[in-house]
Amino acid sequence: MPLPQIPTNLPAAPSGGEAPLALHGMVSLGLYAGIATGLIVLILVMAWFLGEKTHSDTKHQPYESGVLPTGTAHLREPVPFYLVAIFFIVFDVEAIFIVSWAVAYDLLGWGGFLQISFFIVILFLGLVYLWRKGGLDWGPSGRPVKGERGQDG
């Protein structure tokens, strides 16, 4: 099967290295940004003018499903599901960068390899730090929590 021929009637690239941006592309981008900004401003102004402006003590109280709030909002409960969610976000972003590098590894060469290796090492050190601090522990730990006493004291 013969290789396809490269067309020879393409315009030559400018001598500066990169082709200049097309004016119509910049105009359409500016027009789009202007329309989007204008719509946002219009919606905010309409909401301000049409919205109800009442002030009362009840309106400024925190809403707790119809129950009056009592006590402090500080809880001494473990938050393992929150930690798992944060870890997922961190390692999901890591996976995005690594997959992006893997797609273009042949174009990036040794410089790209060293950069992604440094990135992975830094994230691995962060994981080791979390592990040492107990951030990956789900159950109660054998270490006493600061400010708490054991059964003896």
LUMMILO-391516 format. One record per residue: residue number from 1; residue in one letter; x, y, z of N, C-alpha, C in turn. Coordinates in pm, 1 decimal. Last residue first. Layout:
N
pos NUM	code A	n.x X	n.y Y	n.z Z	ca.x X	ca.y Y	ca.z Z	c.x X	c.y Y	c.z Z $
...
***
This chain:
153
pos 153	code G	n.x -528.4	n.y 675.4	n.z 8505.9	ca.x -499.7	ca.y 803.5	ca.z 8563.6	c.x -606.3	c.y 898.0	c.z 8568.7 $
pos 152	code D	n.x -593.5	n.y 427.2	n.z 8393.6	ca.x -523.7	ca.y 431.8	ca.z 8520.9	c.x -523.5	c.y 570.1	c.z 8584.2 $
pos 151	code Q	n.x -708.3	n.y 450.5	n.z 8144.9	ca.x -791.9	ca.y 400.3	ca.z 8252.4	c.x -728.7	c.y 420.4	c.z 8390.2 $
pos 150	code G	n.x -560.0	n.y 760.1	n.z 8015.2	ca.x -595.8	ca.y 618.5	ca.z 8008.8	c.x -683.1	c.y 581.3	c.z 8127.4 $
pos 149	code R	n.x -669.6	n.y 1079.0	n.z 7897.8	ca.x -597.0	ca.y 992.3	ca.z 7990.8	c.x -644.5	c.y 849.6	c.z 7973.9 $
pos 148	code E	n.x -617.0	n.y 1320.1	n.z 7638.0	ca.x -696.4	ca.y 1213.1	ca.z 7698.1	c.x -609.0	c.y 1130.1	c.z 7791.4 $
pos 147	code G	n.x -438.0	n.y 1497.3	n.z 7525.8	ca.x -541.0	ca.y 1551.4	ca.z 7614.2	c.x -628.0	c.y 1446.7	c.z 7680.1 $
pos 146	code K	n.x -391.1	n.y 1318.7	n.z 7230.7	ca.x -344.7	ca.y 1429.9	ca.z 7312.4	c.x -461.5	c.y 1485.4	c.z 7396.1 $
pos 145	code V	n.x -455.9	n.y 973.5	n.z 7252.7	ca.x -484.7	ca.y 1101.0	ca.z 7188.4	c.x -444.9	c.y 1212.7	c.z 7282.9 $
pos 144	code P	n.x -222.2	n.y 704.7	n.z 7260.2	ca.x -317.5	ca.y 793.7	ca.z 7327.9	c.x -332.8	c.y 924.6	c.z 7252.4 $
pos 143	code R	n.x -218.6	n.y 439.3	n.z 7024.0	ca.x -155.4	ca.y 560.7	ca.z 7074.7	c.x -258.1	c.y 646.8	c.z 7146.4 $
pos 142	code G	n.x -355.1	n.y 239.1	n.z 6909.2	ca.x -301.6	ca.y 210.4	ca.z 7040.2	c.x -236.9	c.y 333.4	c.z 7103.1 $
pos 141	code S	n.x -656.6	n.y 357.7	n.z 6747.8	ca.x -514.5	ca.y 327.2	ca.z 6750.9	c.x -471.8	c.y 298.8	c.z 6893.7 $
pos 140	code P	n.x -956.7	n.y 237.6	n.z 6604.6	ca.x -888.4	ca.y 307.4	ca.z 6713.1	c.x -742.5	c.y 264.1	c.z 6718.6 $
pos 139	code G	n.x -946.5	n.y 220.4	n.z 6240.2	ca.x -993.2	ca.y 183.1	ca.z 6373.0	c.x -922.7	c.y 264.3	c.z 6480.0 $
pos 138	code W	n.x -815.9	n.y 326.1	n.z 6021.9	ca.x -961.0	ca.y 336.3	ca.z 6031.5	c.x -1011.0	c.y 310.3	c.z 6172.3 $
pos 137	code D	n.x -532.4	n.y 504.0	n.z 5924.7	ca.x -589.0	ca.y 412.4	ca.z 6023.6	c.x -739.4	c.y 434.4	c.z 6034.2 $
pos 136	code L	n.x -418.0	n.y 692.3	n.z 5768.9	ca.x -475.7	ca.y 578.5	ca.z 5698.7	c.x -537.7	c.y 477.3	c.z 5793.8 $
pos 135	code G	n.x -303.8	n.y 876.9	n.z 5936.5	ca.x -414.6	ca.y 919.8	ca.z 5853.2	c.x -482.1	c.y 807.1	c.z 5778.5 $
pos 134	code G	n.x -83.9	n.y 839.1	n.z 6095.1	ca.x -205.6	ca.y 766.6	ca.z 6129.5	c.x -325.4	c.y 806.5	c.z 6045.9 $
pos 133	code K	n.x 160.2	n.y 939.3	n.z 6030.4	ca.x 77.6	ca.y 1022.1	ca.z 6117.8	c.x -52.0	c.y 952.5	c.z 6157.8 $
pos 132	code R	n.x 249.4	n.y 747.1	n.z 5848.0	ca.x 317.6	ca.y 760.0	ca.z 5977.0	c.x 234.7	c.y 840.7	c.z 6076.7 $
pos 131	code W	n.x 72.4	n.y 801.6	n.z 5635.5	ca.x 71.6	ca.y 670.9	ca.z 5698.8	c.x 134.4	c.y 677.3	c.z 5837.2 $
pos 130	code L	n.x 150.0	n.y 1057.5	n.z 5561.9	ca.x 14.2	ca.y 1031.9	ca.z 5609.5	c.x 4.6	c.y 900.2	c.z 5684.4 $
pos 129	code Y	n.x 416.1	n.y 997.9	n.z 5481.5	ca.x 390.8	ca.y 1091.4	ca.z 5591.4	c.x 250.3	c.y 1069.3	c.z 5649.6 $
pos 128	code V	n.x 366.5	n.y 830.6	n.z 5263.7	ca.x 438.5	ca.y 777.3	ca.z 5379.5	c.x 414.8	c.y 866.8	c.z 5500.5 $
pos 127	code L	n.x 241.6	n.y 1018.5	n.z 5095.2	ca.x 167.7	ca.y 901.0	ca.z 5141.5	c.x 234.0	c.y 840.0	c.z 5263.8 $
pos 126	code G	n.x 455.1	n.y 1193.9	n.z 5051.4	ca.x 333.7	ca.y 1242.2	ca.z 5116.4	c.x 249.7	c.y 1127.2	c.z 5169.5 $
pos 125	code L	n.x 624.6	n.y 1020.8	n.z 4912.9	ca.x 666.9	ca.y 1071.0	ca.z 5044.0	c.x 547.9	c.y 1128.3	c.z 5121.5 $
pos 124	code F	n.x 469.5	n.y 992.4	n.z 4682.3	ca.x 495.3	ca.y 875.7	ca.z 4766.7	c.x 540.6	c.y 918.5	c.z 4905.7 $
pos 123	code L	n.x 481.2	n.y 1251.2	n.z 4580.8	ca.x 352.4	ca.y 1198.1	ca.z 4624.9	c.x 369.5	c.y 1074.6	c.z 4712.8 $
pos 122	code I	n.x 757.5	n.y 1259.1	n.z 4523.5	ca.x 699.6	ca.y 1355.5	ca.z 4617.7	c.x 564.6	c.y 1304.0	c.z 4669.0 $
pos 121	code V	n.x 775.3	n.y 1050.8	n.z 4332.9	ca.x 849.1	ca.y 1040.7	ca.z 4458.6	c.x 790.7	c.y 1135.9	c.z 4562.7 $
pos 120	code I	n.x 617.9	n.y 1153.7	n.z 4124.7	ca.x 575.3	ca.y 1031.3	ca.z 4192.1	c.x 646.2	c.y 1016.8	c.z 4326.6 $
pos 119	code F	n.x 774.3	n.y 1378.7	n.z 4053.7	ca.x 634.2	ca.y 1394.6	ca.z 4094.6	c.x 587.2	c.y 1272.5	c.z 4173.5 $
pos 118	code F	n.x 1009.0	n.y 1253.8	n.z 3970.3	ca.x 1012.4	ca.y 1345.5	ca.z 4084.9	c.x 872.1	c.y 1364.2	c.z 4141.1 $
pos 117	code S	n.x 904.4	n.y 1120.1	n.z 3746.7	ca.x 962.9	ca.y 1043.8	ca.z 3857.3	c.x 969.3	c.y 1128.9	c.z 3983.4 $
pos 116	code I	n.x 832.1	n.y 1330.6	n.z 3586.3	ca.x 724.2	ca.y 1246.3	ca.z 3638.8	c.x 776.9	c.y 1159.3	c.z 3752.9 $
pos 115	code Q	n.x 1095.1	n.y 1433.5	n.z 3537.5	ca.x 992.2	ca.y 1515.8	ca.z 3601.9	c.x 880.0	c.y 1430.2	c.z 3659.8 $
pos 114	code L	n.x 1224.3	n.y 1222.2	n.z 3409.4	ca.x 1275.5	ca.y 1270.2	ca.z 3537.9	c.x 1170.7	c.y 1354.0	c.z 3611.2 $
pos 113	code F	n.x 1066.5	n.y 1205.9	n.z 3176.5	ca.x 1076.3	ca.y 1092.2	ca.z 3267.5	c.x 1123.9	c.y 1136.1	c.z 3405.4 $
pos 112	code G	n.x 1111.8	n.y 1454.6	n.z 3060.1	ca.x 977.6	ca.y 1422.2	ca.z 3106.2	c.x 977.4	c.y 1305.2	c.z 3202.9 $
pos 111	code G	n.x 1385.8	n.y 1415.7	n.z 3001.7	ca.x 1341.7	ca.y 1526.4	ca.z 3087.2	c.x 1203.4	c.y 1500.6	c.z 3143.9 $
pos 110	code W	n.x 1387.9	n.y 1203.4	n.z 2823.6	ca.x 1439.0	ca.y 1182.4	ca.z 2958.4	c.x 1399.4	c.y 1294.9	c.z 3052.9 $
pos 109	code G	n.x 1080.3	n.y 1257.8	n.z 2633.2	ca.x 1218.4	ca.y 1215.0	ca.z 2650.9	c.x 1255.6	c.y 1197.5	c.z 2797.4 $
pos 108	code L	n.x 838.3	n.y 1343.7	n.z 2528.9	ca.x 896.1	ca.y 1415.8	ca.z 2642.1	c.x 1040.2	c.y 1376.9	c.z 2671.0 $
pos 107	code L	n.x 749.2	n.y 1174.7	n.z 2332.0	ca.x 778.7	ca.y 1313.4	ca.z 2294.5	c.x 853.3	c.y 1387.7	c.z 2404.9 $
pos 106	code D	n.x 698.4	n.y 939.3	n.z 2466.1	ca.x 800.0	ca.y 938.6	ca.z 2360.9	c.x 836.9	c.y 1079.8	c.z 2315.8 $
pos 105	code Y	n.x 487.9	n.y 1002.8	n.z 2639.7	ca.x 621.2	ca.y 976.1	ca.z 2694.5	c.x 729.7	c.y 981.5	c.z 2587.9 $
pos 104	code A	n.x 221.7	n.y 1074.3	n.z 2613.2	ca.x 321.3	ca.y 1149.0	ca.z 2536.4	c.x 463.3	c.y 1120.9	c.z 2582.7 $
pos 103	code V	n.x 83.2	n.y 901.1	n.z 2778.9	ca.x 37.7	ca.y 918.6	ca.z 2640.9	c.x 146.9	c.y 981.8	c.z 2555.2 $
pos 102	code A	n.x 209.0	n.y 931.9	n.z 3022.6	ca.x 223.3	ca.y 805.1	ca.z 2952.4	c.x 179.9	c.y 815.7	c.z 2806.9 $
pos 101	code W	n.x 124.9	n.y 1186.9	n.z 3101.1	ca.x 265.6	ca.y 1165.5	ca.z 3069.4	c.x 282.1	c.y 1038.4	c.z 2986.8 $
pos 100	code S	n.x -144.5	n.y 1126.4	n.z 3145.7	ca.x -108.0	ca.y 1227.2	ca.z 3045.7	c.x 37.6	c.y 1212.2	c.z 3004.6 $
pos 99	code V	n.x -114.5	n.y 944.4	n.z 3354.6	ca.x -169.2	ca.y 898.0	ca.z 3227.0	c.x -137.1	c.y 998.1	c.z 3115.7 $
pos 98	code I	n.x -12.9	n.y 1119.9	n.z 3549.0	ca.x 68.4	ca.y 1007.2	ca.z 3504.0	c.x 16.8	c.y 952.5	c.z 3371.2 $
pos 97	code F	n.x -221.8	n.y 1304.9	n.z 3582.8	ca.x -90.0	ca.y 1350.2	ca.z 3536.6	c.x -7.2	c.y 1235.0	c.z 3482.7 $
pos 96	code I	n.x -424.4	n.y 1130.6	n.z 3672.6	ca.x -443.6	ca.y 1210.8	ca.z 3551.3	c.x -310.1	c.y 1256.9	c.z 3495.0 $
pos 95	code A	n.x -315.9	n.y 1032.2	n.z 3909.8	ca.x -337.2	ca.y 940.9	ca.z 3797.6	c.x -356.9	c.y 1017.1	c.z 3666.5 $
pos 94	code E	n.x -325.2	n.y 1264.7	n.z 4066.7	ca.x -196.0	ca.y 1202.9	ca.z 4034.1	c.x -210.6	c.y 1111.6	c.z 3912.7 $
pos 93	code V	n.x -599.0	n.y 1291.2	n.z 4087.7	ca.x -523.9	ca.y 1394.2	ca.z 4014.7	c.x -386.4	c.y 1340.3	c.z 3976.4 $
pos 92	code D	n.x -640.2	n.y 1063.9	n.z 4242.3	ca.x -705.4	ca.y 1075.2	ca.z 4112.5	c.x -634.1	c.y 1179.5	c.z 4027.8 $
pos 91	code F	n.x -503.7	n.y 1122.8	n.z 4473.2	ca.x -448.7	ca.y 1018.6	ca.z 4387.4	c.x -518.6	c.y 1012.8	c.z 4251.5 $
pos 90	code V	n.x -666.9	n.y 1334.8	n.z 4572.0	ca.x -522.8	ca.y 1352.0	ca.z 4551.3	c.x -470.4	c.y 1249.1	c.z 4453.0 $
pos 89	code I	n.x -920.6	n.y 1212.7	n.z 4586.5	ca.x -899.1	ca.y 1329.8	ca.z 4500.8	c.x -751.0	c.y 1347.2	c.z 4470.3 $
pos 88	code F	n.x -869.7	n.y 1007.6	n.z 4771.7	ca.x -914.4	ca.y 975.1	ca.z 4636.4	c.x -888.8	c.y 1092.3	c.z 4541.9 $
pos 87	code F	n.x -806.3	n.y 1155.0	n.z 4998.6	ca.x -704.3	ca.y 1070.5	ca.z 4937.2	c.x -742.6	c.y 1034.9	c.z 4793.6 $
pos 86	code I	n.x -1060.6	n.y 1270.1	n.z 5043.9	ca.x -946.4	ca.y 1356.2	ca.z 5013.1	c.x -835.2	c.y 1275.8	c.z 4946.6 $
pos 85	code A	n.x -1207.8	n.y 1036.2	n.z 5098.0	ca.x -1245.9	ca.y 1122.9	ca.z 4986.4	c.x -1129.9	c.y 1213.4	c.z 4946.0 $
pos 84	code V	n.x -1076.5	n.y 944.0	n.z 5324.6	ca.x -1075.5	ca.y 861.8	ca.z 5203.0	c.x -1112.1	c.y 946.5	c.z 5081.6 $
pos 83	code L	n.x -1140.3	n.y 1150.2	n.z 5501.7	ca.x -1001.3	ca.y 1126.9	ca.z 5464.1	c.x -992.3	c.y 1043.8	c.z 5336.4 $
pos 82	code Y	n.x -1417.9	n.y 1112.4	n.z 5520.5	ca.x -1364.4	ca.y 1239.1	ca.z 5468.4	c.x -1220.9	c.y 1219.8	c.z 5422.1 $
pos 81	code F	n.x -1421.0	n.y 866.8	n.z 5642.4	ca.x -1476.0	ca.y 879.0	ca.z 5507.8	c.x -1430.1	c.y 1008.7	c.z 5441.7 $
pos 80	code P	n.x -1305.4	n.y 914.6	n.z 5895.3	ca.x -1234.5	ca.y 834.0	ca.z 5795.9	c.x -1291.2	c.y 848.1	c.z 5655.4 $
pos 79	code V	n.x -1313.1	n.y 1097.1	n.z 6127.2	ca.x -1368.0	ca.y 1130.3	ca.z 5995.1	c.x -1299.1	c.y 1047.9	c.z 5886.4 $
pos 78	code P	n.x -1419.5	n.y 1060.6	n.z 6466.8	ca.x -1326.6	ca.y 1033.1	ca.z 6357.2	c.x -1393.3	c.y 1061.2	c.z 6222.5 $
pos 77	code E	n.x -1529.6	n.y 1333.2	n.z 6671.6	ca.x -1558.3	ca.y 1208.3	ca.z 6602.5	c.x -1453.5	c.y 1185.3	c.z 6494.4 $
pos 76	code R	n.x -1584.3	n.y 1551.9	n.z 6841.4	ca.x -1462.5	ca.y 1472.8	ca.z 6853.9	c.x -1486.7	c.y 1335.3	c.z 6792.5 $
pos 75	code L	n.x -1708.0	n.y 1854.5	n.z 6706.3	ca.x -1729.9	ca.y 1714.6	ca.z 6740.8	c.x -1596.1	c.y 1643.4	c.z 6749.7 $
pos 74	code H	n.x -1826.3	n.y 2171.6	n.z 6744.9	ca.x -1703.5	ca.y 2093.3	ca.z 6741.4	c.x -1731.6	c.y 1952.6	c.z 6791.3 $
pos 73	code A	n.x -2043.1	n.y 2326.1	n.z 6786.1	ca.x -2039.1	ca.y 2254.3	ca.z 6659.1	c.x -1914.8	c.y 2166.7	c.z 6647.8 $
pos 72	code T	n.x -2203.4	n.y 2318.3	n.z 7106.9	ca.x -2095.7	ca.y 2357.5	ca.z 7016.9	c.x -2098.9	c.y 2273.2	c.z 6889.7 $
pos 71	code G	n.x -2550.1	n.y 2389.8	n.z 7187.7	ca.x -2416.9	ca.y 2334.5	ca.z 7209.2	c.x -2316.3	c.y 2385.0	c.z 7108.1 $
pos 70	code T	n.x -2810.3	n.y 2400.1	n.z 6943.8	ca.x -2765.2	ca.y 2406.4	ca.z 7082.7	c.x -2625.6	c.y 2348.2	c.z 7091.0 $
pos 69	code P	n.x -3040.6	n.y 2536.9	n.z 6713.1	ca.x -2906.2	ca.y 2485.6	ca.z 6740.7	c.x -2869.5	c.y 2503.5	c.z 6887.3 $
pos 68	code L	n.x -3370.4	n.y 2420.5	n.z 6679.1	ca.x -3284.4	ca.y 2527.1	ca.z 6727.4	c.x -3146.5	c.y 2471.3	c.z 6761.1 $
pos 67	code V	n.x -3464.3	n.y 2264.5	n.z 6383.2	ca.x -3432.9	ca.y 2246.9	ca.z 6524.7	c.x -3340.4	c.y 2360.5	c.z 6566.3 $
pos 66	code G	n.x -3491.1	n.y 2285.4	n.z 6111.4	ca.x -3603.0	ca.y 2325.7	ca.z 6193.3	c.x -3580.6	c.y 2312.2	c.z 6342.0 $
pos 65	code S	n.x -3238.2	n.y 2216.9	n.z 6016.7	ca.x -3353.4	ca.y 2131.6	ca.z 5988.8	c.x -3471.6	c.y 2161.7	c.z 6079.3 $
pos 64	code E	n.x -3094.2	n.y 2451.1	n.z 6108.4	ca.x -3058.4	ca.y 2315.6	ca.z 6147.1	c.x -3180.0	c.y 2224.2	c.z 6131.2 $
pos 63	code Y	n.x -2963.3	n.y 2756.8	n.z 6015.6	ca.x -3071.6	ca.y 2662.5	ca.z 5991.3	c.x -3023.9	c.y 2521.9	c.z 6022.0 $
pos 62	code P	n.x -2877.0	n.y 3034.0	n.z 6223.1	ca.x -2837.5	ca.y 2918.8	ca.z 6142.1	c.x -2952.2	c.y 2819.0	c.z 6130.8 $
pos 61	code Q	n.x -3057.4	n.y 3344.0	n.z 6186.0	ca.x -3017.3	ca.y 3229.1	ca.z 6266.3	c.x -2970.1	c.y 3116.6	c.z 6174.2 $
pos 60	code H	n.x -3158.4	n.y 3541.5	n.z 6025.5	ca.x -3014.6	ca.y 3542.3	ca.z 6048.3	c.x -2967.7	c.y 3430.5	c.z 6141.0 $
pos 59	code K	n.x -3432.3	n.y 3505.4	n.z 6029.3	ca.x -3360.8	ca.y 3486.5	ca.z 5903.4	c.x -3210.0	c.y 3476.2	c.z 5925.1 $
pos 58	code T	n.x -3500.8	n.y 3575.9	n.z 6288.9	ca.x -3515.5	ca.y 3436.9	ca.z 6245.5	c.x -3435.1	c.y 3409.8	c.z 6119.2 $
pos 57	code D	n.x -3464.6	n.y 3848.5	n.z 6290.3	ca.x -3378.2	ca.y 3766.0	ca.z 6373.5	c.x -3383.4	c.y 3619.5	c.z 6330.1 $
pos 56	code S	n.x -3474.7	n.y 3981.4	n.z 5954.1	ca.x -3535.7	ca.y 3948.9	ca.z 6082.9	c.x -3436.9	c.y 3863.0	c.z 6161.6 $
pos 55	code H	n.x -3528.5	n.y 4145.3	n.z 5657.5	ca.x -3430.1	ca.y 4118.1	ca.z 5761.4	c.x -3505.4	c.y 4092.8	c.z 5891.3 $
pos 54	code T	n.x -3586.0	n.y 4108.9	n.z 5310.8	ca.x -3638.2	ca.y 4116.9	ca.z 5446.6	c.x -3527.2	c.y 4081.1	c.z 5544.6 $
pos 53	code K	n.x -3606.1	n.y 4140.0	n.z 5011.8	ca.x -3508.4	ca.y 4201.5	ca.z 5101.4	c.x -3568.4	c.y 4218.9	c.z 5240.4 $
pos 52	code E	n.x -3626.3	n.y 3915.7	n.z 4742.6	ca.x -3691.4	ca.y 3971.7	ca.z 4859.4	c.x -3584.7	c.y 4021.2	c.z 4957.0 $
pos 51	code G	n.x -3516.0	n.y 3999.8	n.z 4408.4	ca.x -3514.0	ca.y 3921.7	ca.z 4530.9	c.x -3579.0	c.y 3995.4	c.z 4647.3 $
pos 50	code L	n.x -3496.5	n.y 4170.4	n.z 4195.1	ca.x -3620.7	ca.y 4095.5	ca.z 4210.3	c.x -3628.4	c.y 4018.0	c.z 4341.5 $
pos 49	code F	n.x -3236.2	n.y 4282.8	n.z 4220.5	ca.x -3354.5	ca.y 4368.7	ca.z 4212.6	c.x -3483.2	c.y 4293.9	c.z 4243.1 $
pos 48	code W	n.x -3074.6	n.y 4051.4	n.z 4235.4	ca.x -3065.8	ca.y 4152.5	ca.z 4341.0	c.x -3190.5	c.y 4241.3	c.z 4340.8 $
pos 47	code A	n.x -3138.7	n.y 3917.5	n.z 4000.9	ca.x -3166.0	ca.y 3852.3	ca.z 4128.5	c.x -3163.1	c.y 3953.7	c.z 4241.8 $
pos 46	code M	n.x -3044.7	n.y 4105.4	n.z 3814.0	ca.x -3187.2	ca.y 4074.8	ca.z 3819.6	c.x -3223.2	c.y 4008.2	c.z 3951.7 $
pos 45	code V	n.x -2770.7	n.y 4092.5	n.z 3870.9	ca.x -2842.7	ca.y 4218.5	ca.z 3891.9	c.x -2993.0	c.y 4193.2	c.z 3900.6 $
pos 44	code L	n.x -2716.4	n.y 3824.6	n.z 3800.2	ca.x -2692.1	ca.y 3871.2	ca.z 3936.7	c.x -2768.4	c.y 4000.2	c.z 3966.5 $
pos 43	code I	n.x -2785.2	n.y 3827.0	n.z 3526.2	ca.x -2856.2	ca.y 3738.2	ca.z 3618.9	c.x -2837.5	c.y 3784.0	c.z 3762.8 $
pos 42	code L	n.x -2596.9	n.y 4016.5	n.z 3428.4	ca.x -2740.4	ca.y 4038.3	ca.z 3413.3	c.x -2819.9	c.y 3952.8	c.z 3513.5 $
pos 41	code V	n.x -2353.1	n.y 3888.1	n.z 3484.1	ca.x -2383.6	ca.y 4015.5	ca.z 3548.9	c.x -2534.3	c.y 4042.6	c.z 3542.7 $
pos 40	code I	n.x -2384.0	n.y 3665.9	n.z 3313.0	ca.x -2365.4	ca.y 3647.4	ca.z 3457.5	c.x -2401.6	c.y 3774.8	c.z 3532.1 $
pos 39	code L	n.x -2403.4	n.y 3792.7	n.z 3064.1	ca.x -2515.1	ca.y 3713.1	ca.z 3115.8	c.x -2504.2	c.y 3691.1	c.z 3266.2 $
pos 38	code G	n.x -2147.5	n.y 3912.7	n.z 3046.4	ca.x -2268.3	ca.y 3994.7	ca.z 3047.5	c.x -2389.1	c.y 3919.1	c.z 3101.6 $
pos 37	code T	n.x -1983.8	n.y 3685.1	n.z 3037.1	ca.x -1972.4	ca.y 3778.7	ca.z 3149.9	c.x -2097.2	c.y 3865.0	c.z 3160.7 $
pos 36	code A	n.x -2071.7	n.y 3580.1	n.z 2789.6	ca.x -2082.3	ca.y 3501.0	ca.z 2912.8	c.x -2076.0	c.y 3592.1	c.z 3035.3 $
pos 35	code I	n.x -2008.6	n.y 3792.7	n.z 2614.2	ca.x -2147.8	ca.y 3750.0	ca.z 2628.6	c.x -2165.6	c.y 3671.3	c.z 2758.5 $
pos 34	code G	n.x -1726.4	n.y 3800.5	n.z 2647.8	ca.x -1809.2	ca.y 3917.1	ca.z 2678.3	c.x -1955.1	c.y 3878.9	c.z 2699.4 $
pos 33	code A	n.x -1649.9	n.y 3546.5	n.z 2558.7	ca.x -1622.4	ca.y 3585.9	ca.z 2697.5	c.x -1708.4	c.y 3705.0	c.z 2737.9 $
pos 32	code Y	n.x -1735.7	n.y 3569.6	n.z 2288.3	ca.x -1790.4	ca.y 3465.8	ca.z 2376.0	c.x -1770.8	c.y 3503.8	c.z 2523.1 $
pos 31	code L	n.x -1570.8	n.y 3779.6	n.z 2202.7	ca.x -1716.2	ca.y 3793.2	ca.z 2196.9	c.x -1783.2	c.y 3691.7	c.z 2289.1 $
pos 30	code G	n.x -1317.6	n.y 3665.8	n.z 2235.4	ca.x -1354.4	ca.y 3785.4	ca.z 2310.5	c.x -1505.0	c.y 3806.3	c.z 2314.5 $
pos 29	code L	n.x -1340.1	n.y 3456.2	n.z 2048.5	ca.x -1314.9	ca.y 3427.2	ca.z 2189.4	c.x -1353.7	c.y 3546.3	c.z 2276.5 $
pos 28	code S	n.x -1376.4	n.y 3602.6	n.z 1812.6	ca.x -1483.9	ca.y 3513.7	ca.z 1857.8	c.x -1465.2	c.y 3475.1	c.z 2004.8 $
pos 27	code V	n.x -1130.3	n.y 3736.2	n.z 1804.5	ca.x -1254.5	ca.y 3813.8	ca.z 1812.0	c.x -1368.0	c.y 3724.9	c.z 1863.0 $
pos 26	code M	n.x -952.5	n.y 3526.1	n.z 1776.3	ca.x -945.7	ca.y 3608.7	ca.z 1896.8	c.x -1073.8	c.y 3690.4	c.z 1914.5 $
pos 25	code G	n.x -1031.1	n.y 3429.9	n.z 1525.6	ca.x -1037.0	ca.y 3342.2	ca.z 1642.5	c.x -1034.9	c.y 3421.3	c.z 1772.2 $
pos 24	code H	n.x -977.2	n.y 3644.4	n.z 1358.5	ca.x -1117.1	ca.y 3606.2	ca.z 1378.2	c.x -1132.7	c.y 3510.2	c.z 1496.5 $
pos 23	code L	n.x -697.4	n.y 3651.4	n.z 1364.6	ca.x -773.4	ca.y 3759.6	ca.z 1425.0	c.x -917.8	c.y 3717.7	c.z 1450.8 $
pos 22	code A	n.x -494.8	n.y 3376.7	n.z 1453.8	ca.x -588.1	ca.y 3435.2	ca.z 1359.0	c.x -673.9	c.y 3538.8	c.z 1430.9 $
pos 21	code L	n.x -166.3	n.y 3415.2	n.z 1575.0	ca.x -305.3	ca.y 3379.2	ca.z 1599.4	c.x -395.2	c.y 3449.3	c.z 1498.6 $
pos 20	code P	n.x 114.7	n.y 3325.4	n.z 1368.5	ca.x 38.7	ca.y 3422.1	ca.z 1447.4	c.x -105.4	c.y 3375.9	c.z 1464.9 $
pos 19	code A	n.x 312.4	n.y 3032.4	n.z 1419.6	ca.x 219.1	ca.y 3105.7	ca.z 1334.9	c.x 142.3	c.y 3206.0	c.z 1420.7 $
pos 18	code E	n.x 650.0	n.y 3042.1	n.z 1532.3	ca.x 510.3	ca.y 3007.3	ca.z 1552.2	c.x 423.3	c.y 3091.9	c.z 1460.7 $
pos 17	code G	n.x 891.4	n.y 3129.0	n.z 1386.9	ca.x 878.7	ca.y 3003.3	ca.z 1457.9	c.x 733.6	c.y 2960.5	c.z 1472.8 $
pos 16	code G	n.x 933.0	n.y 3346.3	n.z 1221.9	ca.x 945.1	ca.y 3366.0	ca.z 1366.5	c.x 930.0	c.y 3238.6	c.z 1446.6 $
pos 15	code S	n.x 873.8	n.y 3300.1	n.z 956.7	ca.x 1010.8	ca.y 3276.4	ca.z 998.5	c.x 1029.2	c.y 3290.0	c.z 1149.5 $
pos 14	code P	n.x 566.3	n.y 3117.1	n.z 905.9	ca.x 644.4	ca.y 3239.6	ca.z 919.8	c.x 781.6	c.y 3211.1	c.z 978.8 $
pos 13	code A	n.x 532.9	n.y 2842.8	n.z 678.8	ca.x 526.8	ca.y 2894.5	ca.z 815.7	c.x 608.3	c.y 3022.2	c.z 823.9 $
pos 12	code A	n.x 367.4	n.y 2857.8	n.z 365.0	ca.x 489.7	ca.y 2843.3	ca.z 443.6	c.x 469.8	c.y 2903.4	c.z 582.3 $
pos 11	code P	n.x 66.4	n.y 2685.1	n.z 280.5	ca.x 143.7	ca.y 2808.7	ca.z 297.4	c.x 263.5	c.y 2784.8	c.z 387.8 $
pos 10	code L	n.x 64.3	n.y 2393.1	n.z 72.2	ca.x 40.0	ca.y 2455.7	ca.z 200.5	c.x 120.7	c.y 2584.5	c.z 211.7 $
pos 9	code N	n.x 98.6	n.y 2241.2	n.z -157.6	ca.x 41.9	ca.y 2374.2	ca.z -174.9	c.x 8.8	c.y 2442.2	c.z -41.8 $
pos 8	code T	n.x 176.9	n.y 1981.9	n.z -130.3	ca.x 284.3	ca.y 2081.9	ca.z -141.0	c.x 229.9	c.y 2223.3	c.z -153.6 $
pos 7	code P	n.x 63.9	n.y 1718.9	n.z 78.0	ca.x 34.2	ca.y 1827.0	ca.z -16.5	c.x 144.1	c.y 1933.0	c.z -13.8 $
pos 6	code I	n.x 216.7	n.y 1407.9	n.z 79.3	ca.x 200.2	ca.y 1531.9	ca.z 155.4	c.x 170.8	c.y 1643.4	c.z 55.8 $
pos 5	code Q	n.x 58.6	n.y 1101.7	n.z -8.4	ca.x 145.7	ca.y 1212.0	ca.z -46.2	c.x 114.6	c.y 1335.3	c.z 38.5 $
pos 4	code P	n.x 54.8	n.y 795.5	n.z 173.1	ca.x -13.5	ca.y 914.1	ca.z 120.1	c.x 86.7	c.y 1025.8	c.z 94.3 $
pos 3	code L	n.x 227.4	n.y 504.5	n.z 52.0	ca.x 210.1	ca.y 607.4	ca.z 154.1	c.x 137.8	c.y 727.8	c.z 95.2 $
pos 2	code P	n.x 71.2	n.y 213.1	n.z -94.9	ca.x 158.7	ca.y 330.8	ca.z -101.8	c.x 126.2	c.y 430.4	c.z 9.4 $
pos 1	code M	n.x 85.5	n.y -117.3	n.z 0.0	ca.x 0.0	ca.y 0.0	ca.z 0.0	c.x 89.7	c.y 123.1	c.z 0.0 $
***
